[in-house]
Amino acid sequence: MTPPPYVPGHGLLKDRAVVITAAAGAGIGGATARRCLEEGARVLVSDAHERRLAASAQELEKEFGADRVASLPCDVTDEEQVRALYALGVERFGRIDVAVNNAGLGGTAELVDMTDDQWGRVLDITLNGTMRCTRAALRVMRDQGAGVIVNNASVIGWRAQKGQSHYAAAKAGVMALTRCSALEAAEFGVRINAVSPSLAMHPHLVKVTSEDLLDELTRREAFGRYAEPWEVANVIVFLASDYSSYMTGEVVSVSSQHA
Protein backbone atom coordinates (compact mmCIF):
# COMPACT_ATOMS: atom_id res chain seq x y z
CA MET A 1 0.00 0.00 0.00
CA THR A 2 1.38 3.39 -0.98
CA PRO A 3 1.34 6.35 1.44
CA PRO A 4 -1.33 9.05 1.01
CA PRO A 5 -0.54 12.36 -0.71
CA TYR A 6 1.48 14.87 1.26
CA VAL A 7 -0.83 17.25 3.11
CA PRO A 8 -0.25 21.00 2.55
CA GLY A 9 0.16 23.36 5.50
CA HIS A 10 -2.83 25.10 7.05
CA GLY A 11 -1.13 27.67 9.29
CA LEU A 12 -1.61 25.58 12.43
CA LEU A 13 1.58 26.96 14.02
CA LYS A 14 1.59 30.45 12.54
CA ASP A 15 4.24 32.63 14.25
CA ARG A 16 4.96 29.99 16.91
CA ALA A 17 8.58 29.52 17.97
CA VAL A 18 9.60 25.86 17.90
CA VAL A 19 12.75 24.08 19.14
CA ILE A 20 13.44 20.59 17.76
CA THR A 21 16.23 18.21 18.76
CA ALA A 22 17.77 15.61 16.43
CA ALA A 23 16.36 17.56 13.49
CA ALA A 24 19.07 17.02 10.87
CA GLY A 25 18.61 14.60 8.02
CA ALA A 26 15.70 12.63 6.64
CA GLY A 27 14.14 11.21 9.82
CA ILE A 28 11.25 12.28 12.04
CA GLY A 29 13.09 15.33 13.39
CA GLY A 30 13.88 16.70 9.95
CA ALA A 31 10.36 16.01 8.74
CA THR A 32 8.97 17.78 11.82
CA ALA A 33 11.12 20.85 11.20
CA ARG A 34 9.86 21.11 7.64
CA ARG A 35 6.26 20.45 8.65
CA CYS A 36 6.37 23.15 11.36
CA LEU A 37 7.78 25.66 8.89
CA GLU A 38 5.05 24.77 6.40
CA GLU A 39 2.54 25.43 9.17
CA GLY A 40 3.92 28.95 9.66
CA ALA A 41 6.30 28.46 12.59
CA ARG A 42 9.77 29.83 13.24
CA VAL A 43 12.08 26.93 13.99
CA LEU A 44 15.35 26.38 15.85
CA VAL A 45 16.79 23.05 14.73
CA SER A 46 19.50 21.21 16.62
CA ASP A 47 21.43 17.99 16.30
CA ALA A 48 24.61 16.40 17.63
CA HIS A 49 25.86 15.91 14.07
CA GLU A 50 27.16 19.35 13.11
CA ARG A 51 27.78 18.70 9.41
CA ARG A 52 24.32 17.24 8.80
CA LEU A 53 22.76 20.00 10.86
CA ALA A 54 24.49 22.73 8.86
CA ALA A 55 23.36 21.16 5.58
CA SER A 56 19.76 20.76 6.79
CA ALA A 57 19.57 24.30 8.16
CA GLN A 58 20.97 25.74 4.95
CA GLU A 59 18.35 23.90 2.91
CA LEU A 60 15.52 25.09 5.17
CA GLU A 61 16.80 28.68 5.16
CA LYS A 62 16.90 28.68 1.39
CA GLU A 63 13.29 27.46 1.18
CA PHE A 64 11.66 29.27 4.11
CA GLY A 65 13.94 32.26 4.78
CA ALA A 66 16.79 32.86 7.19
CA ASP A 67 14.51 34.92 9.45
CA ARG A 68 12.44 31.83 10.23
CA VAL A 69 15.23 29.27 10.67
CA ALA A 70 17.99 29.08 13.28
CA SER A 71 20.31 26.21 14.19
CA LEU A 72 22.65 25.19 16.97
CA PRO A 73 24.51 21.90 17.52
CA CYS A 74 23.36 20.24 20.73
CA ASP A 75 24.33 17.02 22.47
CA VAL A 76 21.38 16.29 24.77
CA THR A 77 23.66 14.45 27.21
CA ASP A 78 25.38 17.78 27.98
CA GLU A 79 23.37 20.03 30.29
CA GLU A 80 25.27 23.17 29.28
CA GLN A 81 24.53 22.56 25.60
CA VAL A 82 20.84 22.00 26.35
CA ARG A 83 20.66 25.26 28.30
CA ALA A 84 22.45 27.07 25.48
CA LEU A 85 19.94 25.72 22.97
CA TYR A 86 16.94 27.08 24.84
CA ALA A 87 18.71 30.35 25.60
CA LEU A 88 19.26 30.82 21.87
CA GLY A 89 15.60 30.08 21.18
CA VAL A 90 14.55 32.87 23.54
CA GLU A 91 17.22 35.22 22.20
CA ARG A 92 16.35 34.59 18.57
CA PHE A 93 12.54 34.40 18.77
CA GLY A 94 11.71 36.12 22.07
CA ARG A 95 9.89 33.05 23.42
CA ILE A 96 9.56 29.29 22.93
CA ASP A 97 6.05 28.09 22.19
CA VAL A 98 6.78 24.47 21.28
CA ALA A 99 9.57 22.03 22.16
CA VAL A 100 9.86 18.77 20.25
CA ASN A 101 12.16 16.33 22.04
CA ASN A 102 13.11 13.94 19.29
CA ALA A 103 16.66 12.89 20.20
CA GLY A 104 17.13 9.20 20.89
CA LEU A 105 19.54 6.33 20.35
CA GLY A 106 18.67 2.74 19.53
CA GLY A 107 20.71 -0.38 18.95
CA THR A 108 20.37 -4.14 19.29
CA ALA A 109 21.99 -6.14 22.09
CA GLU A 110 20.67 -9.02 24.16
CA LEU A 111 20.79 -8.27 27.87
CA VAL A 112 22.99 -11.24 28.76
CA ASP A 113 25.79 -9.77 26.63
CA MET A 114 24.98 -6.06 27.05
CA THR A 115 27.64 -3.83 28.58
CA ASP A 116 27.00 -1.07 31.09
CA ASP A 117 28.18 1.40 28.46
CA GLN A 118 25.64 0.17 25.90
CA TRP A 119 22.85 0.38 28.45
CA GLY A 120 23.95 3.73 29.84
CA ARG A 121 24.43 5.48 26.51
CA VAL A 122 20.97 4.56 25.21
CA LEU A 123 19.35 5.64 28.49
CA ASP A 124 21.36 8.87 28.70
CA ILE A 125 20.47 10.07 25.21
CA THR A 126 16.93 8.73 24.93
CA LEU A 127 15.54 9.17 28.45
CA ASN A 128 17.87 11.53 30.30
CA GLY A 129 18.22 13.73 27.21
CA THR A 130 14.45 14.02 26.95
CA MET A 131 14.31 14.91 30.64
CA ARG A 132 17.00 17.62 30.25
CA CYS A 133 15.22 19.18 27.29
CA THR A 134 11.80 18.97 28.95
CA ARG A 135 13.21 20.65 32.05
CA ALA A 136 14.88 23.42 30.05
CA ALA A 137 11.70 24.04 28.06
CA LEU A 138 9.55 24.09 31.20
CA ARG A 139 11.75 26.73 32.81
CA VAL A 140 11.08 29.02 29.86
CA MET A 141 7.41 28.12 29.47
CA ARG A 142 6.63 28.48 33.18
CA ASP A 143 7.63 32.15 33.01
CA GLN A 144 5.55 32.60 29.85
CA GLY A 145 2.53 30.85 31.35
CA ALA A 146 2.08 28.83 28.16
CA GLY A 147 3.74 26.31 25.89
CA VAL A 148 3.62 22.81 24.47
CA ILE A 149 6.12 19.97 24.69
CA VAL A 150 5.96 16.91 22.44
CA ASN A 151 8.21 13.95 23.21
CA ASN A 152 9.10 11.14 20.82
CA ALA A 153 8.44 7.80 22.49
CA SER A 154 8.02 4.48 20.65
CA VAL A 155 5.71 1.48 20.53
CA ILE A 156 8.70 -0.44 21.89
CA GLY A 157 7.86 1.18 25.23
CA TRP A 158 4.66 -0.91 25.25
CA ARG A 159 5.60 -4.18 23.59
CA ALA A 160 8.49 -6.61 23.97
CA GLN A 161 11.17 -7.21 21.37
CA LYS A 162 14.38 -9.23 21.71
CA GLY A 163 17.56 -7.20 21.83
CA GLN A 164 15.76 -4.01 22.84
CA SER A 165 15.83 -4.03 26.65
CA HIS A 166 17.77 -0.76 26.84
CA TYR A 167 15.77 1.07 24.19
CA ALA A 168 12.42 -0.25 25.46
CA ALA A 169 13.27 0.78 29.02
CA ALA A 170 14.26 4.26 27.82
CA LYS A 171 11.12 4.75 25.74
CA ALA A 172 8.85 3.44 28.50
CA GLY A 173 10.61 5.98 30.70
CA VAL A 174 9.83 8.74 28.19
CA MET A 175 6.16 7.76 28.39
CA ALA A 176 6.19 7.90 32.20
CA LEU A 177 8.12 11.19 32.15
CA THR A 178 5.51 12.63 29.79
CA ARG A 179 2.58 11.65 32.02
CA CYS A 180 4.11 12.81 35.31
CA SER A 181 5.59 16.08 34.06
CA ALA A 182 2.29 16.91 32.33
CA LEU A 183 0.52 16.97 35.69
CA GLU A 184 3.15 19.30 37.11
CA ALA A 185 3.15 21.60 34.08
CA ALA A 186 -0.63 21.97 33.88
CA GLU A 187 -0.64 24.44 36.77
CA PHE A 188 1.27 26.97 34.69
CA GLY A 189 -0.54 26.38 31.41
CA VAL A 190 1.86 24.01 29.66
CA ARG A 191 0.80 20.81 27.89
CA ILE A 192 3.07 17.77 27.48
CA ASN A 193 2.25 14.83 25.22
CA ALA A 194 4.16 12.20 23.27
CA VAL A 195 3.96 10.38 19.98
CA SER A 196 4.68 6.67 19.83
CA PRO A 197 5.68 5.60 16.32
CA SER A 198 6.78 2.13 15.33
CA LEU A 199 8.43 2.08 11.94
CA ALA A 200 9.08 5.37 10.16
CA MET A 201 11.50 4.64 7.36
CA HIS A 202 14.57 6.77 6.74
CA PRO A 203 18.13 6.10 5.46
CA HIS A 204 19.77 5.83 8.91
CA LEU A 205 17.28 3.18 10.04
CA VAL A 206 18.09 1.08 7.00
CA LYS A 207 21.79 1.20 7.92
CA VAL A 208 21.34 -0.02 11.50
CA THR A 209 18.46 -2.50 11.10
CA SER A 210 18.51 -5.84 9.32
CA GLU A 211 16.38 -6.29 6.23
CA ASP A 212 14.64 -9.31 7.80
CA LEU A 213 13.59 -7.30 10.86
CA LEU A 214 12.37 -4.39 8.75
CA ASP A 215 10.30 -6.80 6.66
CA GLU A 216 8.86 -8.41 9.80
CA LEU A 217 7.94 -5.08 11.39
CA THR A 218 6.40 -3.86 8.14
CA ARG A 219 4.22 -6.97 7.88
CA ARG A 220 2.89 -6.32 11.41
CA GLU A 221 1.49 -2.92 10.45
CA ALA A 222 -2.22 -2.67 9.67
CA PHE A 223 -1.56 -0.89 6.39
CA GLY A 224 1.19 -3.34 5.41
CA ARG A 225 3.73 -0.57 5.02
CA TYR A 226 6.04 1.59 7.13
CA ALA A 227 5.17 5.17 7.98
CA GLU A 228 6.73 8.07 6.17
CA PRO A 229 8.52 10.40 8.64
CA TRP A 230 6.16 13.22 7.65
CA GLU A 231 3.18 11.13 8.74
CA VAL A 232 4.60 11.06 12.27
CA ALA A 233 5.43 14.77 11.97
CA ASN A 234 1.77 15.48 11.18
CA VAL A 235 0.75 14.02 14.54
CA ILE A 236 3.47 16.02 16.29
CA VAL A 237 2.11 19.19 14.68
CA PHE A 238 -1.40 18.28 15.81
CA LEU A 239 -0.20 17.86 19.40
CA ALA A 240 1.72 21.15 19.17
CA SER A 241 -1.28 23.03 17.80
CA ASP A 242 -4.42 24.45 19.38
CA TYR A 243 -6.40 21.55 17.92
CA SER A 244 -5.19 19.47 20.88
CA SER A 245 -5.76 22.17 23.51
CA TYR A 246 -7.37 19.81 26.05
CA MET A 247 -4.83 16.99 25.66
CA THR A 248 -1.99 16.55 28.12
CA GLY A 249 -0.14 13.56 29.55
CA GLU A 250 -1.14 11.46 26.54
CA VAL A 251 0.96 9.05 24.49
CA VAL A 252 -0.46 8.84 20.98
CA SER A 253 0.38 5.75 18.96
CA VAL A 254 1.27 6.39 15.32
CA SER A 255 1.08 2.71 14.53
CA SER A 256 -1.16 -0.34 14.80
CA GLN A 257 1.51 -2.07 16.92
CA HIS A 258 0.65 -0.44 20.24
CA ALA A 259 -0.12 -3.71 22.04
Secondary structure, 3 states (H helix, E strand, C coil): CCCCCCCCCCCCCCCCEEEECCCCCCCHHHHHHHHHHHCCCEEEEEECCHHHHHHHHHHHHHHHCCCCEEEEECCCCCHHHHHHHHHHHHHHHCCCCEEEECCCCCCCCCHHHCCHHHHHHHHHHHHHHHHHHHHHHHHHHHHHCCEEEEEECCHHHCCCCCCCHHHHHHHHHHHHHHHHHHHHHHHHCEEEEEEEECCECCHHHHHHCCHHHHHHHHHHCCCCCCECHHHHHHHHHHHHCHHHCCCCCCEEEECCCCC
